[in-house]
Amino acid sequence: MENEKTRQIPLKDDNYTHNINRSNERSLDRRSFMKTMVGAAGLFAASTLPWGALAAKELMSSSSKSYPTQKIANLSDIKPGDAIEFAYPGEHDSALFVYVKEKEYKAYQNACTHLRCPVFWDRDEKELLCPCHHGKFDIATGNPLAGPPRRPLPEIVLQEKDGAVYAVGVKRYEEQL
């Protein structure tokens, strides 16, 4: 008899929600969830502002960026078809110089644009090869020819002076398109 009384639904709560546990209801209701999400989105947006400012500063200062002038090799010391690895513009930035043929030479950053594996010069095929995923790049433009890379290799600006080749800058990605 006592048990039957406790099972009856009180009239004031007869809205089919009497069995919901309401003790924990206010911890995460829809409004609290939305407030939390808006707060998290605002915090995320505010935390990215410094990076956006740095990126904007880098884009605005592209024309005024200066690179060192670095001698790569004397042209009398190398033959057409040869390749030389060097570091440019920093000591940890690997680059590859290729003496393609008489009066034609190119240099690119020596990192595949897919996963930054080193790129090698294939003299026979006259292509730059990435051994990691069989990517190939055109020596004349640095554009990808095969494999997963989609972007061209960053080109190093070269200058010939007094029978030697110098690296004098790096073309921006936008300049290569």
Legacy VTK file of the C-alpha trace (Angstrom):
# vtk DataFile Version 3.0
C-alpha trace
ASCII
DATASET POLYDATA
POINTS 177 float
0.000 0.000 0.000
2.794 2.362 0.939
4.684 1.448 -2.187
1.712 2.178 -4.413
1.375 5.699 -3.003
4.944 6.592 -3.864
4.500 5.413 -7.439
1.632 7.774 -8.113
2.431 10.904 -10.015
1.730 14.107 -8.120
-0.858 16.203 -9.883
1.259 19.332 -10.077
4.030 17.435 -11.924
1.755 15.614 -14.299
3.444 16.828 -17.455
5.317 13.615 -18.375
8.603 15.013 -17.138
8.386 13.674 -13.622
10.998 11.030 -14.293
13.775 13.439 -15.363
16.529 13.861 -12.844
16.539 17.601 -12.274
19.303 17.789 -9.739
21.934 18.237 -12.468
19.781 20.132 -14.938
21.364 23.587 -14.614
24.944 22.456 -15.165
24.671 22.228 -18.957
21.409 23.332 -20.430
21.086 24.706 -23.943
21.631 28.318 -22.924
24.720 27.486 -20.881
26.079 25.416 -23.723
25.591 28.287 -26.195
27.226 30.771 -23.823
30.186 28.451 -23.440
30.520 28.013 -27.210
30.289 31.765 -27.900
32.868 32.420 -25.176
35.206 29.789 -26.584
34.830 31.171 -30.118
35.554 34.699 -28.875
38.603 33.518 -26.968
39.844 31.648 -30.040
39.305 34.693 -32.274
41.111 36.966 -29.823
44.033 34.560 -29.525
44.581 34.538 -33.326
44.776 38.333 -33.644
48.532 38.551 -32.986
49.225 35.939 -35.686
47.011 37.805 -38.143
48.875 41.015 -37.398
52.219 39.279 -38.004
50.974 37.819 -41.301
49.682 41.225 -42.444
52.996 42.841 -41.513
54.891 40.187 -43.493
52.695 40.694 -46.566
53.019 44.481 -46.413
56.795 44.411 -46.046
57.447 41.978 -48.909
58.912 44.576 -51.230
61.276 45.950 -48.607
62.645 42.580 -47.464
66.332 42.278 -48.168
68.327 39.111 -48.686
72.061 38.633 -48.428
74.200 38.249 -51.520
75.956 34.909 -51.440
78.391 33.427 -53.920
77.386 29.937 -55.022
80.134 28.936 -57.450
82.514 30.045 -60.175
81.048 29.037 -63.536
84.480 27.830 -64.661
84.496 25.247 -61.850
81.240 23.511 -62.829
79.903 21.931 -66.016
76.431 22.036 -67.541
74.336 19.341 -65.864
76.014 19.745 -62.470
74.146 20.567 -59.283
75.412 22.150 -56.076
73.744 22.199 -52.677
74.138 25.338 -50.633
72.408 27.140 -47.770
70.381 30.263 -48.539
69.140 32.697 -47.207
69.902 31.303 -43.750
72.447 28.726 -42.759
69.668 26.172 -42.142
67.791 26.829 -45.415
68.910 24.182 -47.869
68.968 25.195 -51.531
69.881 23.501 -54.797
71.695 25.179 -57.708
71.496 23.477 -61.111
73.657 24.458 -64.074
71.092 23.316 -66.648
73.027 24.171 -69.826
75.340 26.855 -71.150
74.121 30.271 -69.939
71.097 28.705 -68.188
71.036 27.954 -64.480
68.378 27.765 -61.809
68.225 27.515 -58.032
65.367 26.487 -55.754
64.785 25.904 -52.087
65.704 22.289 -51.520
62.499 21.176 -49.825
59.547 19.545 -51.557
56.383 21.604 -51.177
54.471 18.492 -50.131
56.254 17.310 -46.976
59.580 19.203 -47.171
61.689 16.202 -48.171
64.954 17.147 -49.903
64.795 17.411 -53.683
67.471 15.938 -55.958
68.562 16.787 -59.471
68.109 14.001 -62.021
70.607 14.886 -64.750
69.308 12.268 -67.211
65.626 13.215 -66.979
66.394 16.924 -66.404
63.931 17.065 -63.504
64.016 17.724 -59.799
62.904 14.631 -57.893
61.440 14.205 -54.447
62.189 10.622 -53.390
59.639 10.560 -50.559
56.503 10.363 -52.731
57.968 10.408 -56.263
57.226 14.062 -56.829
58.781 15.724 -59.863
59.395 19.397 -60.559
60.150 21.242 -63.777
63.668 22.687 -63.717
62.679 25.739 -65.789
59.789 26.898 -63.591
59.857 24.835 -60.397
56.256 23.791 -61.060
55.212 20.293 -59.995
54.976 17.775 -62.834
53.963 14.615 -60.958
53.260 13.278 -57.501
51.481 14.862 -54.578
53.132 18.344 -54.566
50.738 21.050 -55.801
52.849 24.191 -55.329
56.049 25.174 -57.136
59.415 25.144 -55.416
60.421 28.576 -54.086
62.873 30.000 -56.606
66.087 31.701 -55.604
66.978 34.789 -57.597
70.406 34.431 -59.191
72.834 36.964 -60.551
75.923 36.354 -62.671
78.880 38.622 -62.012
82.550 38.282 -62.942
82.195 34.624 -63.972
80.476 33.581 -60.738
76.855 32.995 -59.765
75.380 34.668 -56.706
72.112 34.148 -54.851
70.524 37.532 -54.228
66.938 36.807 -53.143
64.003 34.438 -52.924
60.913 34.903 -55.073
57.679 34.984 -53.143
55.053 32.395 -53.973
52.827 35.090 -55.487
55.621 36.194 -57.849
56.035 32.693 -59.232
52.441 32.345 -60.417
LINES 1 178
177 0 1 2 3 4 5 6 7 8 9 10 11 12 13 14 15 16 17 18 19 20 21 22 23 24 25 26 27 28 29 30 31 32 33 34 35 36 37 38 39 40 41 42 43 44 45 46 47 48 49 50 51 52 53 54 55 56 57 58 59 60 61 62 63 64 65 66 67 68 69 70 71 72 73 74 75 76 77 78 79 80 81 82 83 84 85 86 87 88 89 90 91 92 93 94 95 96 97 98 99 100 101 102 103 104 105 106 107 108 109 110 111 112 113 114 115 116 117 118 119 120 121 122 123 124 125 126 127 128 129 130 131 132 133 134 135 136 137 138 139 140 141 142 143 144 145 146 147 148 149 150 151 152 153 154 155 156 157 158 159 160 161 162 163 164 165 166 167 168 169 170 171 172 173 174 175 176
